[in-house]
Amino acid sequence: MTSELSHRLSSPKYNATTAWVSIYIDVVTWERLAETCGQYLTQGRQVAVSGRLDYREWADAKGARRSRHEIVAAGVDFLAQPKTREGEAG
């Protein structure tokens, strides 16, 4: 059985007109890496992703052309854990 997990990561970007905004990046992981990410990725968890950039095109159910850039991950390094309500890493 092949495991696949797609997730969307948020990254801050400075925009000259609105200050800091979030951009969202789709990341695809496979096999054991997908299982590990499914178990340990939580909102606010900082990670470093290495892999390759991929571009997909498809037609949706209504026939409209769709496209997406995504990172196909070769590795994910788990960095700082999100803060708990008491301000400690949890």
Backbone as CSV, one residue per row, in Angstrom:
resi,resn,N_x,N_y,N_z,CA_x,CA_y,CA_z,C_x,C_y,C_z
1,MET,0.839,-1.186,0.000,0.000,0.000,0.000,0.885,1.249,0.000
2,THR,0.562,2.207,-0.838,1.307,3.457,-0.927,0.570,4.543,-0.165
3,SER,1.290,5.211,0.721,0.712,6.325,1.472,1.054,7.625,0.775
4,GLU,0.067,8.494,0.669,0.274,9.838,0.130,-0.453,10.810,1.036
5,LEU,0.177,11.941,1.293,-0.445,12.980,2.097,-0.180,14.319,1.431
6,SER,-1.235,15.070,1.195,-1.104,16.434,0.666,-1.483,17.394,1.776
7,HIS,-0.659,18.385,1.997,-0.955,19.384,3.016,-0.631,20.756,2.464
8,ARG,-1.167,21.742,3.095,-0.946,23.127,2.685,-0.216,23.823,3.820
9,LEU,0.970,24.352,3.504,1.760,25.070,4.491,1.612,26.563,4.277
10,SER,1.674,27.295,5.362,1.579,28.749,5.318,2.968,29.335,5.538
11,SER,3.295,30.346,4.769,4.584,31.017,4.894,4.352,32.523,4.866
12,PRO,4.985,33.258,5.780,4.799,34.721,5.761,5.556,35.360,4.604
13,LYS,4.962,36.377,4.052,5.576,37.131,2.964,5.305,38.602,3.222
14,TYR,6.320,39.426,3.044,6.135,40.857,3.237,5.589,41.468,1.966
15,ASN,4.474,42.164,2.094,3.835,42.849,0.991,3.917,44.343,1.297
16,ALA,4.470,45.115,0.413,4.710,46.542,0.669,3.443,47.317,1.002
17,THR,2.289,46.888,0.526,1.060,47.636,0.787,0.313,47.159,2.024
18,THR,0.436,45.892,2.385,-0.352,45.379,3.514,0.501,44.783,4.622
19,ALA,1.804,45.015,4.594,2.738,44.449,5.579,2.825,42.930,5.392
20,TRP,2.771,42.165,6.482,2.941,40.712,6.383,1.644,40.024,6.002
21,VAL,1.726,39.138,5.030,0.580,38.326,4.623,1.045,36.873,4.542
22,SER,0.119,35.951,4.588,0.456,34.535,4.465,0.267,34.078,3.035
23,ILE,1.207,33.283,2.558,1.032,32.597,1.287,0.946,31.116,1.616
24,TYR,0.229,30.367,0.803,0.005,28.954,1.070,0.655,28.124,-0.029
25,ILE,1.374,27.102,0.394,2.133,26.254,-0.511,1.676,24.818,-0.320
26,ASP,1.264,24.164,-1.416,0.855,22.769,-1.346,2.088,21.873,-1.345
27,VAL,2.109,20.906,-0.432,3.222,19.976,-0.304,2.662,18.558,-0.355
28,VAL,3.307,17.704,-1.157,2.908,16.301,-1.269,4.026,15.440,-0.703
29,THR,3.678,14.515,0.178,4.636,13.562,0.726,4.161,12.149,0.434
30,TRP,5.105,11.201,0.426,4.798,9.804,0.092,5.369,8.856,1.140
31,GLU,4.807,7.660,1.169,5.309,6.536,1.959,5.478,6.903,3.433
32,ARG,6.616,6.542,4.008,6.863,6.743,5.436,6.859,8.227,5.806
33,LEU,7.369,9.081,4.903,7.355,10.519,5.162,5.920,11.029,5.300
34,ALA,5.009,10.525,4.492,3.592,10.908,4.591,3.008,10.479,5.937
35,GLU,3.354,9.281,6.383,2.850,8.785,7.666,3.378,9.630,8.823
36,THR,4.668,9.974,8.767,5.275,10.793,9.816,4.648,12.183,9.855
37,CYS,4.468,12.797,8.688,3.845,14.125,8.632,2.409,14.075,9.134
38,GLY,1.679,13.045,8.757,0.308,12.908,9.226,0.228,12.801,10.739
39,GLN,1.243,12.207,11.331,1.257,12.017,12.778,1.711,13.269,13.527
40,TYR,2.710,13.985,13.004,3.336,15.060,13.772,3.053,16.474,13.301
41,LEU,2.569,16.684,12.083,2.284,18.050,11.638,1.016,18.564,12.299
42,THR,1.122,19.712,12.912,-0.026,20.374,13.523,0.038,21.852,13.150
43,GLN,-1.078,22.529,13.293,-1.108,23.949,12.978,-0.107,24.689,13.854
44,GLY,0.711,25.536,13.230,1.701,26.315,13.956,3.057,25.643,14.050
45,ARG,3.162,24.383,13.642,4.442,23.659,13.702,5.354,24.163,12.596
46,GLN,6.559,24.567,12.944,7.514,25.048,11.953,8.263,23.867,11.351
47,VAL,8.368,23.867,10.018,9.070,22.805,9.312,9.915,23.408,8.193
48,ALA,10.925,22.651,7.783,11.720,22.984,6.598,11.500,21.842,5.615
49,VAL,11.085,22.177,4.403,10.759,21.161,3.391,11.794,21.223,2.275
50,SER,12.315,20.058,1.896,13.189,19.971,0.729,12.523,19.063,-0.290
51,GLY,12.711,19.361,-1.563,12.095,18.548,-2.604,12.169,19.247,-3.941
52,ARG,11.235,18.890,-4.807,11.228,19.493,-6.143,9.887,20.187,-6.387
53,LEU,9.949,21.222,-7.192,8.747,21.959,-7.570,8.075,21.229,-8.720
54,ASP,6.757,21.054,-8.624,6.001,20.356,-9.660,4.830,21.237,-10.094
55,TYR,4.386,21.061,-11.319,3.266,21.821,-11.875,2.270,20.826,-12.455
56,ARG,1.001,20.932,-12.034,-0.030,20.032,-12.534,-1.129,20.830,-13.217
57,GLU,-1.699,20.242,-14.261,-2.872,20.806,-14.944,-3.924,19.718,-15.041
58,TRP,-5.191,20.117,-14.924,-6.292,19.183,-15.052,-7.565,19.945,-15.393
59,ALA,-8.596,19.204,-15.733,-9.924,19.782,-15.968,-10.810,19.373,-14.803
60,ASP,-11.527,20.344,-14.225,-12.416,20.015,-13.112,-13.704,19.387,-13.630
61,ALA,-14.647,19.120,-12.741,-15.891,18.436,-13.102,-16.719,19.217,-14.127
62,LYS,-16.547,20.542,-14.157,-17.283,21.370,-15.111,-16.500,21.609,-16.398
63,GLY,-15.315,20.999,-16.495,-14.511,21.142,-17.701,-13.570,22.330,-17.709
64,ALA,-13.546,23.104,-16.621,-12.650,24.261,-16.545,-11.216,23.791,-16.321
65,ARG,-10.280,24.439,-16.993,-8.863,24.100,-16.831,-8.374,24.622,-15.485
66,ARG,-7.688,23.794,-14.760,-7.132,24.161,-13.462,-5.636,23.856,-13.471
67,SER,-4.885,24.534,-12.613,-3.456,24.258,-12.501,-3.003,24.556,-11.083
68,ARG,-1.868,23.971,-10.711,-1.354,24.151,-9.365,0.141,23.877,-9.352
69,HIS,0.880,24.722,-8.632,2.276,24.446,-8.313,2.290,23.782,-6.937
70,GLU,3.165,22.809,-6.744,3.286,22.158,-5.449,4.718,21.666,-5.266
71,ILE,5.080,21.429,-4.029,6.378,20.841,-3.722,6.164,19.356,-3.474
72,VAL,6.901,18.521,-4.188,6.917,17.086,-3.916,8.102,16.874,-2.975
73,ALA,7.790,16.604,-1.715,8.813,16.605,-0.668,9.696,15.365,-0.725
74,ALA,10.995,15.611,-0.584,11.970,14.535,-0.404,12.323,14.420,1.076
75,GLY,12.141,15.509,1.813,12.430,15.515,3.243,11.691,16.624,3.949
76,VAL,11.351,16.379,5.199,10.715,17.384,6.046,11.445,17.367,7.383
77,ASP,12.014,18.505,7.758,12.670,18.644,9.062,11.712,19.378,9.985
78,PHE,11.408,18.759,11.114,10.520,19.367,12.100,11.338,20.302,12.978
79,LEU,10.952,21.571,13.003,11.682,22.598,13.744,10.948,22.873,15.051
80,ALA,10.749,24.119,15.381,10.102,24.488,16.639,8.653,24.023,16.690
81,GLN,8.253,23.575,17.862,6.855,23.201,18.073,6.042,24.449,18.369
82,PRO,4.721,24.414,18.062,3.906,25.590,18.373,3.821,25.815,19.881
83,LYS,3.619,27.061,20.258,3.506,27.420,21.684,2.156,26.972,22.219
84,THR,2.141,26.532,23.476,0.887,26.213,24.142,0.338,27.498,24.747
85,ARG,-0.785,27.406,25.376,-1.386,28.607,25.985,-0.498,29.204,27.075
86,GLU,0.286,28.382,27.735,1.182,28.880,28.776,2.456,29.458,28.199
87,GLY,2.626,29.413,26.859,3.789,29.994,26.232,4.968,29.045,26.106
88,GLU,4.777,27.771,26.460,5.842,26.796,26.353,5.603,25.940,25.114
89,ALA,6.695,25.443,24.528,6.563,24.540,23.377,5.858,23.287,23.855
90,GLY,4.903,22.840,23.035,4.123,21.676,23.451,4.291,20.625,22.503
